[in-house]
């Protein structure tokens, strides 16, 4: 858990964590879900940055506030205490 939290804190991607820790992607995603549920991690709300512009219809994120399944996580104060 410490290794996963430390890598997320450093901005490491899910794919890189999977490779570096030799984990199954589904296992890592389940661990991340657990860490969110236990308030070690927080999901950052990703929204289309062009949503207030006339160009939004041309944007790759058109019509989606979640970035097409992308998610960003940050450590909560509880998560930061755990890795320190």
C-alpha positions in Angstrom: 0.0 0.0 0.0 2.9 2.3 0.8 4.5 1.8 -2.6 1.2 2.5 -4.4 0.5 5.7 -2.4 4.1 6.9 -2.9 4.0 6.4 -6.6 0.6 8.2 -6.9 2.0 11.1 -4.8 4.9 11.3 -7.3 2.4 11.5 -10.2 3.1 8.0 -11.6 0.5 6.7 -14.0 -1.5 3.5 -13.4 0.2 1.7 -16.3 3.6 2.6 -14.9 2.7 1.4 -11.4 1.4 -1.9 -12.8 4.8 -2.4 -14.6 7.0 -1.3 -11.8 5.2 -3.4 -9.1 4.5 -6.3 -11.4 0.8 -6.1 -10.6 -2.4 -7.0 -12.5 -4.2 -3.8 -13.6 -7.4 -5.0 -12.0 -5.7 -5.7 -8.7 -4.2 -2.2 -8.7 -7.6 -0.6 -9.6 -9.2 -2.5 -6.7 -6.5 -1.3 -4.3 -7.0 2.3 -5.5 -10.8 1.9 -5.0 -10.1 0.6 -1.4 -7.7 3.6 -0.8 -10.4 6.0 -1.9 -13.0 4.3 0.3 -10.7 4.4 3.3 -9.9 8.1 2.5 -6.2 7.7 1.8 -6.8 8.9 -1.7 -9.3 11.4 -3.2 -10.5 11.5 -6.8 -9.9 14.8 -8.5 -12.9 16.0 -10.5 -11.8 16.1 -14.2 -13.9 18.4 -16.3 -13.5 19.6 -19.9 -11.6 22.9 -19.7 -13.3 24.2 -22.8 -16.8 23.8 -21.5 -17.4 27.5 -21.4 -16.1 28.1 -24.9 -17.8 27.8 -28.3 -14.9 25.4 -29.2 -16.2 22.7 -26.8 -18.0 20.8 -29.6 -14.7 20.4 -31.4 -12.8 19.3 -28.3 -11.8 15.7 -27.7 -13.6 15.7 -24.4 -16.8 16.9 -26.0 -19.9 15.9 -24.0 -18.0 14.3 -21.2 -17.1 15.7 -17.8 -15.0 12.8 -16.8 -12.3 12.8 -19.4 -13.5 9.6 -21.1 -12.8 7.3 -18.2 -9.7 9.1 -17.0 -9.2 9.7 -13.3 -6.7 11.6 -11.3 -6.0 10.8 -7.6 -4.4 12.8 -4.9 -3.3 11.8 -1.4 -5.5 13.0 1.4 -3.8 14.2 4.7 -4.4 10.6 5.9 -2.6 9.2 2.9 0.3 11.7 3.3 0.7 10.7 7.0 0.7 7.0 6.0 3.7 7.4 3.7 5.7 9.8 5.8 
